[in-house]
Amino acid sequence: MKKTKGLIYFLIVLIVLFMVGCNRSSNFVETSFEKNNEFGLNSELLNLINKTCKNKEHIKLTVGFLIDDNIYVKVFDTNGEIDFENYIYEIGSITKTFTGSILAKYIFEEKILLNDGIQKYITELNENNYYPTILQLMTHTAGYSQIYPLSRLEYIKTFMEFAFGGRRLNPFHHNLNDMNNLIESVNLKDKDYNYKYSNFGISLPGHAIGIISGKGYWETKTEFIKNELELQNTYLGISEQNINGFNNKNENCGNWLWNNDNIIAPAGAISSTAHDILTYARMHINDEKPYLSISHQNYSKGSKNFDMGLGWMLKRENNNILFHAGGTGCFSSFLAIDKEKKVATIILSNYRLLGRYSDERLAFSALEYLQDIKIVK
């Protein structure tokens, strides 16, 4: 009995750790993306980077900085800074900010309303049931559980593998044929639920946009990335150019596969580079598209430390700071933006970065470094 209680306690601790990890064109002057010695880092940040890379034999940790509209990118391995290479990483849940951005465009163009129920776009649902609004889905207040649509067994297996350094296979296997049944299988009430992070919930507005466009989510988002945002090394799914991920045993995990009919794609299927992500961050900082600021507004409370925009998390004490973490398989990423100071940083790693040397800690340390530079200037 004591052993059983001990195992249950251990599993609860792991679940808590996993959930904490989840909640988490122009005339600009460009830099050379070679190893860049002109942009120096202080000893505190370098020490944190070195500790993050320790014992990770195959790590390629890319740390990108945006300041004064200039982009600087540095790459590190276990031996320190190395020559620049434009690695393409899975960015996981940072994808949600792209879904929020295209949704903002459709709101601006009056093609969709935040207070519309999802059944207005995803049709053939039982008309006698209640369905959440676009706003509730985008702010994780629709009532869907964090594990849905995974079974409890699938979820436990997934978080156990994440907790011990990575998961080789994408657990999200449901396709568009399952979507209506999955929506109708959960009986929700007509109310605002407390914040509960949901990959499933935030994916539904992405598919609504695909229905509105008549092209489906995958093609619509691809056109948005290439033609509207003009990001040349950003795409849905993976390609042969993607860097491989590794677990904490330094074993090759490869990449998560995404089909173009995967329901959860709007929540986590994008691959990208540090340069592209910082170009994207610069668009948000400077409101280069007239609709982007719609996604930066405070729409609801998140956890005790942040509020919710559309796909973005906003720091509670300063809503000008936008951020989102990303994690898939054996990859970690974290994007943080200070709109007021006009600085941003991106962390991209082909290992899971958890615990003391997490992607979140590294990203906010880098952002604070940039904020301090702006104060000195």
TAZI-V857608 format. One record per run of one state. SS is the DSSP state (helix for helix, strand for strand, loop for the rest). FROM is the first residue (numbers start at 1). TO is the last residue. Records with the same first field share a line. If there is no record, write none. Layout:
SS: FROM-TO / FROM-TO
This chain:
loop: 1-1 / 23-42 / 54-60 / 68-69 / 78-79 / 83-87 / 91-91 / 109-116 / 121-132 / 139-151 / 164-174 / 185-198 / 214-215 / 229-234 / 237-241 / 243-244 / 247-251 / 255-261 / 263-264 / 269-269 / 273-273 / 286-291 / 297-299 / 302-305 / 309-312 / 316-320 / 329-330 / 339-342 / 350-354 / 358-358 / 377-377
helix: 2-22 / 43-53 / 92-108 / 118-120 / 134-138 / 152-163 / 176-184 / 199-213 / 216-228 / 265-268 / 274-285 / 292-296 / 355-357 / 359-376
strand: 61-67 / 70-77 / 80-82 / 88-90 / 117-117 / 133-133 / 175-175 / 235-236 / 242-242 / 245-246 / 252-254 / 262-262 / 270-272 / 300-301 / 306-308 / 313-315 / 321-328 / 331-338 / 343-349
